[in-house]
Amino acid sequence: MNFPPNSPISSETSFQSGSGVLPPAPVPETYLETETQTRKADHLRVCLEEDVQFRQTTNGLDQYRFQHNCLPELDWSDVDLRTTFLGKSLNAPVLISSMTGGTEQARRINYRLAAIAQQYHFAMGVGSQRVALEQPEVHHTFDVRAIAPDILLFANLGAVQLNYGCGVEECQRLVDWLQADALILHLNPLQESVQTRGDRNFRGLFQKIEHLCAKLPVPVIAKEVGNGISAPMAKRLVEVGVGAIDVAGAGGTSWAKVESGRARDPLQRRLGATFADWGIPTADCILAVRSVAPQIPLIASGGLRNGLDVAKAIALGADLGGLALPFLQAADHSETALEEQADLLVAELTTAFFCTGSANLADLRQPGVLHPIAAR
């Protein structure tokens, strides 16, 4: 298996980059915490401390099973997980999904995630950078390029912010600040509905997304946040020019539950509870998007928790598998825990390939490798 040798990550001040040892993180100026920063901190706290997972809805990957190959005619070292996405090489079809930024806890997590992405050549997205537009002094909590000079890196903004004062100039600023390879526009109508004082004007966004796609010099990735993207929506997004789609389907973290967990308003808490299992399962989203956009670069996220889930997503038609919570929990714990998580993920992926007789991603996608359980 072609994979870089591991190098230990001992502390934040010893993260390695192409130019050598990085200096300690900058100390930010003193500033008053904004409502957006408070929300960011709440999101981390709730995700790490409370049960915010879907209960009744699964990601749908449990409905599929690989055909075991008892004589794979491969050496373990023959398995090649390498791929390319948006023109950039990766050592495995893995995205560290967008999570956080804007606070000092978020900075520590982002720096750790970036170091592991660089070490393993995973792709990485940062959390919504809206807070950095509001408070440029917190930009450093997202700024991971010095730590990870070679990775495929995604900037991030809520699409609805195009109706609240953000345009091409602001999006370009986010990309430039991060030296990003693409911009994620996340789509989160349910989260905004449940969120206290959420931004809920989604009118006219297709036209604005089309304008942004035409003007921005990097690809725009349309991403849900855990409720899925249907075939008709994927078709329209492709028509307006998005360069990739992240389905972010139901079955993982429920942002309705997250917002319900942090809400002080009883109505918002109950609203989040009602819609806690709302959405399209991730597996269904992959098949739906591929039915209308067979060539679009496609990320599957939403409830992926291990390498076997990533392998199933790839076999169904995704190009990358995105994981958030497993990486978040490990990064919050320690650099060692995060490296162990990455090692396990790669081992799980390799095992799925090896035990299906698949030497590479193309082999894993061949007919007969993955079966719907009901059809067996």
C-alpha positions as CSV (number, residue, x, y, z in Angstrom):
1,M,0.0,0.0,0.0
2,N,1.4,3.4,-1.0
3,F,1.3,5.5,2.1
4,P,3.7,8.0,3.8
5,P,5.6,6.9,6.9
6,N,4.1,8.1,10.1
7,S,5.8,10.9,12.0
8,P,4.9,11.6,15.6
9,I,3.1,14.7,16.6
10,S,4.2,15.6,20.0
11,S,2.8,19.1,20.6
12,E,1.4,22.1,18.8
13,T,4.8,23.8,18.7
14,S,6.3,20.8,17.0
15,F,3.9,20.5,14.0
16,Q,6.0,19.9,10.9
17,S,5.5,21.7,7.6
18,G,7.5,22.1,4.4
19,S,9.5,24.9,5.9
20,G,10.3,23.2,9.2
21,V,9.1,23.6,12.8
22,L,6.2,26.0,13.2
23,P,6.2,28.7,15.8
24,P,3.6,28.7,18.6
25,A,0.1,29.9,17.6
26,P,-0.3,33.7,17.6
27,V,-1.9,35.1,20.7
28,P,-5.1,37.0,19.6
29,E,-5.9,40.5,20.6
30,T,-8.4,40.8,23.4
31,Y,-11.9,41.1,22.1
32,L,-15.5,40.7,23.2
33,E,-17.0,37.3,22.3
34,T,-19.7,37.8,19.7
35,E,-22.9,35.8,19.3
36,T,-21.4,33.9,16.5
37,Q,-18.4,32.9,18.6
38,T,-20.7,31.8,21.4
39,R,-22.6,29.7,19.0
40,K,-19.4,28.1,17.7
41,A,-18.3,27.3,21.3
42,D,-21.8,25.9,22.0
43,H,-21.6,23.7,19.0
44,L,-18.3,22.1,20.1
45,R,-19.6,21.6,23.6
46,V,-22.9,20.0,22.6
47,C,-21.3,17.8,20.0
48,L,-18.6,16.6,22.4
49,E,-20.8,16.3,25.5
50,E,-24.3,15.4,24.5
51,D,-26.0,12.7,22.4
52,V,-26.7,14.5,19.1
53,Q,-26.9,11.5,16.8
54,F,-29.9,10.5,14.7
55,R,-31.8,7.7,16.4
56,Q,-34.5,6.4,14.1
57,T,-32.7,7.3,10.8
58,T,-29.5,5.5,9.8
59,N,-27.1,6.6,7.1
60,G,-28.4,3.7,4.9
61,L,-25.0,2.1,4.6
62,D,-26.1,-0.6,7.0
63,Q,-28.4,-1.9,4.2
64,Y,-25.4,-2.9,2.1
65,R,-22.8,-5.7,2.5
66,F,-19.6,-6.5,0.7
67,Q,-19.1,-9.8,-1.0
68,H,-16.3,-11.5,1.0
69,N,-13.5,-12.8,-1.2
70,C,-11.7,-15.7,0.6
71,L,-8.9,-15.8,-1.9
72,P,-8.3,-12.2,-3.0
73,E,-5.1,-12.9,-5.0
74,L,-3.5,-9.8,-3.6
75,D,-0.7,-9.0,-1.2
76,W,-1.8,-6.5,1.5
77,S,0.8,-4.1,0.1
78,D,-0.9,-4.2,-3.3
79,V,-3.9,-2.2,-2.1
80,D,-3.6,1.3,-3.4
81,L,-6.0,3.8,-1.8
82,R,-4.7,6.8,-3.7
83,T,-7.0,9.0,-5.7
84,T,-7.4,12.5,-7.0
85,F,-10.1,15.1,-6.2
86,L,-10.5,18.4,-7.9
87,G,-7.1,17.9,-9.5
88,K,-5.2,17.2,-6.3
89,S,-3.7,13.9,-5.2
90,L,-4.7,12.2,-2.0
91,N,-3.3,9.1,-0.4
92,A,-6.7,7.9,0.6
93,P,-10.3,8.9,-0.4
94,V,-10.8,10.6,3.0
95,L,-12.0,14.1,3.9
96,I,-11.8,15.5,7.4
97,S,-15.1,17.2,7.2
98,S,-15.8,20.8,8.1
99,M,-16.2,21.3,11.8
100,T,-15.1,24.4,13.6
101,G,-13.2,27.7,14.0
102,G,-13.5,31.1,15.7
103,T,-12.5,30.2,19.2
104,E,-9.3,29.2,20.9
105,Q,-10.5,25.6,21.5
106,A,-11.4,25.5,17.8
107,R,-8.0,26.7,16.8
108,R,-6.3,23.9,18.7
109,I,-8.6,21.4,17.1
110,N,-8.1,22.8,13.6
111,Y,-4.3,22.8,14.0
112,R,-4.3,19.2,15.1
113,L,-6.6,18.2,12.3
114,A,-4.5,20.0,9.7
115,A,-1.3,18.3,11.0
116,I,-2.9,14.9,10.6
117,A,-4.3,15.8,7.2
118,Q,-0.8,16.7,6.1
119,Q,0.8,13.6,7.5
120,Y,-1.7,11.2,5.9
121,H,-2.5,13.4,2.8
122,F,-6.2,13.5,3.6
123,A,-8.4,16.4,2.4
124,M,-9.7,18.8,5.0
125,G,-12.5,21.5,5.3
126,V,-12.7,24.1,8.0
127,G,-15.9,25.2,9.7
128,S,-18.0,28.2,8.7
129,Q,-15.8,31.2,8.3
130,R,-18.6,33.7,8.8
131,V,-17.2,34.6,12.2
132,A,-13.9,35.6,10.5
133,L,-15.7,38.0,8.3
134,E,-17.3,39.5,11.4
135,Q,-14.1,39.5,13.4
136,P,-11.0,39.3,11.2
137,E,-8.8,38.9,14.4
138,V,-10.1,35.3,14.8
139,H,-9.0,34.4,11.3
140,H,-5.9,32.6,12.8
141,T,-8.2,30.0,14.3
142,F,-8.9,28.7,10.7
143,D,-5.5,29.5,9.2
144,V,-3.9,26.0,8.8
145,R,-2.1,26.3,5.5
146,A,1.3,26.7,7.1
147,I,0.7,23.5,9.1
148,A,-0.6,21.7,6.0
149,P,1.0,23.2,2.9
150,D,0.2,20.3,0.6
151,I,-3.3,19.2,1.5
152,L,-6.6,19.7,-0.4
153,L,-8.2,22.4,1.7
154,F,-11.7,23.8,1.6
155,A,-12.9,27.2,2.8
156,N,-16.5,27.3,4.1
157,L,-19.5,29.7,4.3
158,G,-23.2,29.2,4.6
159,A,-25.0,29.7,1.3
160,V,-27.7,31.7,3.0
161,Q,-25.1,34.4,3.9
162,L,-25.3,35.4,0.2
163,N,-28.6,36.9,1.2
164,Y,-27.1,38.6,4.3
165,G,-24.4,40.8,2.9
166,C,-21.8,38.3,1.5
167,G,-20.9,38.3,-2.1
168,V,-18.1,37.4,-4.4
169,E,-15.6,39.7,-2.7
170,E,-16.3,38.2,0.8
171,C,-16.0,34.7,-0.6
172,Q,-12.8,35.5,-2.4
173,R,-11.4,36.9,0.9
174,L,-12.2,33.6,2.7
175,V,-10.5,31.6,0.0
176,D,-7.4,33.9,0.0
177,W,-7.1,33.9,3.8
178,L,-7.0,30.2,3.8
179,Q,-5.2,29.7,0.5
180,A,-8.0,27.2,-0.1
181,D,-8.4,25.0,-3.1
182,A,-12.2,25.3,-3.2
183,L,-15.1,27.0,-1.3
184,I,-17.8,25.0,0.4
185,L,-21.2,26.6,0.4
186,H,-23.1,24.8,3.1
187,L,-26.9,24.4,2.8
188,N,-28.7,24.3,6.2
189,P,-32.3,25.3,6.1
190,L,-33.3,23.0,8.9
191,Q,-30.5,24.1,11.1
192,E,-31.4,27.8,10.5
193,S,-35.0,27.0,11.2
194,V,-34.2,25.5,14.6
195,Q,-31.4,27.9,15.5
196,T,-32.5,30.8,17.7
197,R,-32.5,33.9,15.5
198,G,-31.4,31.8,12.5
199,D,-30.9,33.3,9.0
200,R,-33.9,31.9,7.2
201,N,-34.2,33.8,3.9
202,F,-33.2,31.3,1.3
203,R,-35.0,33.0,-1.5
204,G,-33.1,33.6,-4.8
205,L,-30.0,31.6,-3.8
206,F,-29.7,29.6,-7.0
207,Q,-29.1,32.8,-9.0
208,K,-26.6,34.0,-6.5
209,I,-24.8,30.7,-6.4
210,E,-24.6,30.7,-10.2
211,H,-23.1,34.2,-10.1
212,L,-20.5,33.1,-7.5
213,C,-19.6,30.0,-9.4
214,A,-19.0,32.0,-12.5
215,K,-16.8,34.6,-10.8
216,L,-14.8,32.7,-8.2
217,P,-11.5,31.3,-9.5
218,V,-11.8,28.1,-7.4
219,P,-14.5,25.4,-7.5
220,V,-17.6,25.8,-5.3
221,I,-18.7,22.7,-3.4
222,A,-22.4,22.5,-2.4
223,K,-22.7,20.7,0.9
224,E,-25.6,19.9,3.1
225,V,-25.0,19.7,6.9
226,G,-26.7,16.4,7.7
227,N,-30.1,16.3,6.0
228,G,-29.1,15.2,2.5
229,I,-29.3,16.4,-1.1
230,S,-31.9,14.9,-3.4
231,A,-31.6,14.2,-7.1
232,P,-33.6,17.3,-8.3
233,M,-31.6,19.6,-6.0
234,A,-28.3,18.0,-7.3
235,K,-29.4,18.5,-10.9
236,R,-30.1,22.2,-10.3
237,L,-26.9,22.7,-8.4
238,V,-24.9,21.2,-11.3
239,E,-26.8,23.4,-13.7
240,V,-25.8,26.6,-11.9
241,G,-22.2,25.6,-11.9
242,V,-21.1,24.0,-8.7
243,G,-17.9,22.0,-9.1
244,A,-18.6,19.3,-6.6
245,I,-21.3,18.1,-4.2
246,D,-21.1,16.8,-0.6
247,V,-24.4,15.0,0.1
248,A,-24.0,15.2,3.9
249,G,-27.0,12.9,4.4
250,A,-29.0,11.9,7.4
251,G,-27.8,9.3,9.9
252,G,-24.9,11.0,11.7
253,T,-24.9,14.2,13.7
254,S,-28.3,15.8,13.8
255,W,-27.9,19.6,13.8
256,A,-31.5,20.0,14.7
257,K,-30.6,18.2,18.0
258,V,-27.5,20.3,18.3
259,E,-29.4,23.5,18.0
260,S,-32.1,22.1,20.3
261,G,-29.5,21.3,22.9
262,R,-28.2,24.8,23.0
263,A,-31.5,26.7,22.7
264,R,-32.8,28.7,25.6
265,D,-36.1,29.2,23.9
266,P,-38.5,26.3,24.8
267,L,-40.1,26.5,21.3
268,Q,-36.8,26.1,19.6
269,R,-35.9,23.2,21.9
270,R,-39.1,21.4,21.0
271,L,-38.8,22.2,17.3
272,G,-35.3,20.6,17.2
273,A,-36.6,17.5,19.0
274,T,-39.5,17.2,16.4
275,F,-37.1,17.3,13.4
276,A,-34.2,15.4,15.0
277,D,-34.5,12.6,12.5
278,W,-35.3,14.6,9.4
279,G,-33.5,14.0,6.2
280,I,-32.4,11.7,3.4
281,P,-30.0,8.9,4.4
282,T,-26.5,9.2,3.0
283,A,-26.6,6.0,0.9
284,D,-29.8,7.2,-0.8
285,C,-28.2,10.5,-1.5
286,I,-25.2,9.0,-3.2
287,L,-27.4,6.9,-5.6
288,A,-29.7,9.9,-6.2
289,V,-26.9,12.3,-7.1
290,R,-25.2,9.8,-9.3
291,S,-28.4,9.1,-11.2
292,V,-28.5,12.8,-12.4
293,A,-24.9,13.8,-12.3
294,P,-22.7,10.7,-13.0
295,Q,-19.5,12.8,-13.5
296,I,-19.8,15.4,-10.7
297,P,-17.0,15.1,-8.0
298,L,-19.0,13.6,-5.1
299,I,-18.3,13.5,-1.4
300,A,-20.3,11.2,0.9
301,S,-20.6,12.4,4.4
302,G,-23.3,12.0,7.1
303,G,-22.9,9.3,9.6
304,L,-19.6,7.8,8.3
305,R,-17.8,6.6,11.4
306,N,-15.1,4.2,10.1
307,G,-13.2,3.0,7.1
308,L,-15.8,0.3,6.3
309,D,-18.4,3.1,5.9
310,V,-16.0,5.0,3.6
311,A,-15.5,1.9,1.5
312,K,-19.2,1.4,1.1
313,A,-19.7,5.0,0.1
314,I,-17.0,4.7,-2.5
315,A,-18.5,1.4,-3.8
316,L,-21.9,3.2,-4.2
317,G,-20.3,5.9,-6.3
318,A,-18.8,8.6,-4.1
319,D,-15.3,9.8,-4.7
320,L,-14.4,10.7,-1.1
321,G,-15.8,9.8,2.3
322,G,-16.1,12.6,4.8
323,L,-15.9,12.1,8.6
324,A,-16.3,14.7,11.3
325,L,-17.3,13.3,14.7
326,P,-14.6,10.6,15.0
327,F,-11.9,13.1,14.1
328,L,-13.4,15.8,16.4
329,Q,-13.5,13.5,19.4
330,A,-9.9,12.3,18.8
331,A,-8.6,15.8,18.2
332,D,-10.2,17.1,21.4
333,H,-8.5,14.3,23.3
334,S,-4.9,14.4,22.1
335,E,-2.6,14.3,19.1
336,T,-1.9,10.7,19.9
337,A,-5.6,9.8,19.9
338,L,-5.9,11.6,16.5
339,E,-3.0,9.7,15.0
340,E,-4.5,6.4,16.3
341,Q,-7.8,7.3,14.7
342,A,-6.2,8.0,11.3
343,D,-4.2,4.7,11.5
344,L,-7.3,2.8,12.3
345,L,-9.3,4.4,9.5
346,V,-6.6,3.6,6.9
347,A,-6.4,0.0,8.2
348,E,-10.2,-0.4,8.0
349,L,-10.2,0.9,4.5
350,T,-7.4,-1.3,3.4
351,T,-9.0,-4.4,5.0
352,A,-12.3,-3.7,3.1
353,F,-10.4,-3.5,-0.2
354,F,-8.2,-6.5,0.6
355,C,-11.1,-8.8,1.6
356,T,-13.1,-7.9,-1.5
357,G,-10.1,-8.5,-3.8
358,S,-10.0,-4.9,-4.7
359,A,-6.6,-3.4,-5.5
360,N,-7.8,0.1,-6.0
361,L,-10.9,2.3,-6.1
362,A,-12.0,1.2,-9.6
363,D,-12.0,-2.4,-8.5
364,L,-14.1,-1.7,-5.4
365,R,-16.8,-0.1,-7.7
366,Q,-17.1,-3.2,-9.9
367,P,-20.6,-4.9,-10.1
368,G,-21.0,-7.6,-7.5
369,V,-18.6,-6.2,-4.9
370,L,-21.3,-4.5,-2.8
371,H,-24.8,-5.9,-2.4
372,P,-28.0,-4.6,-0.9
373,I,-28.8,-6.9,2.0
374,A,-32.4,-7.3,1.0
375,A,-31.3,-8.7,-2.4
376,R,-29.1,-11.4,-1.0
